[in-house]
Amino acid sequence: MGYKKGDDVVAKKDLGGVVRDSVRAGSKGTVTETNTFGEPTKVAFRDGNKTKEIRVNGKEVR
């Protein structure tokens, strides 16, 4: 399935860690960047009043 900028996605698992912001599994986000094959590479997640833009691979969101 190909995604495009602006599509809504959901985190399949807890994302984040030492290098990137944390996002819980089930969090809803918006695709902000995709690769040539339509896989999301950057997703913006809302966490309260903050927006966290996280670099992801296609297996981490659906």
C-alpha positions as CSV (number, residue, x, y, z in Angstrom):
1,M,0.0,0.0,0.0
2,G,1.4,3.4,-1.0
3,Y,1.2,6.4,1.3
4,K,1.4,10.0,0.4
5,K,2.0,13.2,2.3
6,G,-1.0,14.0,4.5
7,D,-2.2,10.4,5.0
8,D,-3.1,9.3,8.5
9,V,-1.2,6.5,10.1
10,V,-1.1,4.7,13.5
11,A,2.0,3.5,15.3
12,K,2.1,-0.3,15.4
13,K,4.5,-0.4,18.5
14,D,6.1,2.0,20.9
15,L,8.5,4.2,19.0
16,G,11.4,6.2,20.2
17,G,14.3,5.8,22.6
18,V,17.6,7.5,23.2
19,V,18.0,9.1,19.8
20,R,14.4,10.0,18.9
21,D,11.2,11.2,20.7
22,S,9.0,8.6,22.3
23,V,5.5,7.8,20.9
24,R,3.2,5.1,22.3
25,A,1.7,2.3,20.3
26,G,-1.7,3.3,18.8
27,S,-0.8,7.0,18.5
28,K,-2.2,8.6,15.4
29,G,0.0,10.6,13.1
30,T,0.2,12.3,9.7
31,V,2.7,11.3,7.0
32,T,5.0,14.3,6.3
33,E,7.5,12.6,4.0
34,T,7.6,9.4,1.9
35,N,10.2,7.6,-0.2
36,T,10.0,6.7,-3.9
37,F,8.1,3.5,-3.2
38,G,5.4,5.3,-1.1
39,E,6.6,4.1,2.3
40,P,6.4,6.7,5.1
41,T,9.8,8.0,6.2
42,K,8.7,10.9,8.5
43,V,5.5,11.1,10.5
44,A,4.2,13.9,12.7
45,F,2.5,12.7,15.9
46,R,0.4,14.9,18.3
47,D,1.2,14.5,22.0
48,G,-0.9,17.0,23.9
49,N,0.1,20.5,22.7
50,K,3.3,19.3,21.1
51,T,3.9,17.8,17.7
52,K,6.7,15.2,17.4
53,E,8.1,14.6,14.0
54,I,9.7,11.2,13.9
55,R,11.7,9.3,11.3
56,V,10.1,5.9,10.8
57,N,10.2,2.9,8.5
58,G,7.2,1.4,6.8
59,K,7.0,-1.5,9.3
60,E,6.5,0.7,12.3
61,V,3.3,2.4,11.2
62,R,0.1,1.2,9.4
